[in-house]
Amino acid sequence: MTIMNNYLENNTDNGINFDNFNIEQEIEKFKDYSPSGYQVIVRLYTTPEKTAGGIIKPQKSRDEDKYNNYTGLVVSIGSAAYKGERFKFANSYCEVGDFIAFPRHSGHRLSWHGIPLFSINDDAVLAVIKNPKQNIPFLSK
């Protein structure tokens, strides 16, 4: 059974769990997802049910939080991204598998098989984040 089929059977999305995180398995879920043009598809981090202090967050708050975070995993890049005249003297800002920071209002919210995603333009990437746990609320220590 493929990773995506297994995910669809469970039909839950608890966000990226860094304790048992496998980047290859996460990217595998999106192998059949091809964005158009110069779009970069970002797998949004969703906040955990409990804060580090043990406070349980209401479901409505967690649903809203998943689109308020500025950190995510690049899972797919459109075929026209980072090509053309405007990138003649610059390298790609990011690639599949990078954690990035991006402006909250830079793209479009979408959901694919219940997984919260964000579609941004290729030039909206603010930074590649080497240690995403430091940029994510409730995980920073």
N, C-alpha and C positions, 0 to 999 in steps of 0.2 A: 504494500500500500504506500502511495506517495505521501510526502509530508503534507501537501495541500489537502488530499483526500482525508487524511487523519484529522487535520485541522477542521475541515468542514463537518466531519462527524461530531466533533466536540462542540463546534459552533460557539466558542467563547474567545474573547480577546482580552487578555489581562495585561497587555503591554509587554514591553521588553523586560525580561527578568534577567538582570545581570549576573545573578548567582549561577544560573544554568544556561547562560546565553551561548548560542552557537551561531555565529554570523552566517555560515554557509547554509544552515537549515533555514534561517530567516530569509535569506535571499532566494532560496529555492522556491519558496511560496509564490514568488512573483515571476517565475521564469516564463509564464505565458502572458504576462502583462507588458504590452509595448506602447509606451506613450507616443504621441505624435510630435513631430517637429522638434522643437528645442526645449521640450518639457523635461524636468527632473522630478521623479516621483520619490517622495520621502515617506518612509514608514514612521509614523509619529510615535513618540514615546507616550505612554499613558501612565498617569500617576497610580501608585498602589492604593489598595483599599484602606490601608492604615498608614498613618504617618510614623516616623521613627519614634515618636513619643507614645504611640499606641492609640491615637485618636482615630476612630473610624469615620471616614469621609462618606457623606451621602452619595448615592449613585448619580444623582443629577449633577452634583459638583464634579465627580470624576468624568462624566460624559462631557461636560463643558471644558474641563482641564485638558483633555486630549487635543483640543484645537488651540489652546492658549500657549502651549509649549513651543519654544523656538529651536528645539533640538530634535533631530531625527536621523534615521539611517537611510541612505540613498539605496533604493532597491531596483531602480530602472531609470535609464536615460534615453531620451528620444534620439533618433538617428541623425538629426540635424544639430544637436546640441554641441556647442564648442567648435563649430565649423564656420567657415565663411570669413569674410573680410574683418569683422569686428574682433575676431580672435587670432588674427594673423600674427600678432606679436605676443600673444599670451597663451599659456598652457590651459588645459581644462582646469576649472576651479575645483572639481571633485570627480570622483568615479564611484561606480557601484561598490558598496561595502564601506564607504566613508560615512562617519557621523559628521553632520554639518549643523551649523547655526544658520538661521534664515529669518527674515522679517516676518512677523505674524501676518501682516496684510499683503504679502507678496504673491499670493497664489490663490488656489481654489481648494476647498475641502472636498474630499470624496471618500467613499467607502467601497472597498472591494472585498467581497465575501465577508463582510462584517469587520474588516480590518481598517482602522482609520488611517487615511493617507492624506498627503498634501501634494498638490501639483504646483511647481514653481517654474519660472523661467530660468534658463541656465545661468543667467547673469545675476540672479537674486541670492546666490550663495554668499553668505557673509564670511564664513570661516570653516575650515575643516577642524574638527575637534579630535584631538588624540586620545583624551580620556573623557568620554561623555558623562561618566558618573559625576564629575565635578561640575557639570553644567546643568544637571537635572535636579529640580527641587526634591526634597525628601531623601535623596540619596547622598548628597554632599555631606562630608564629615570633616 
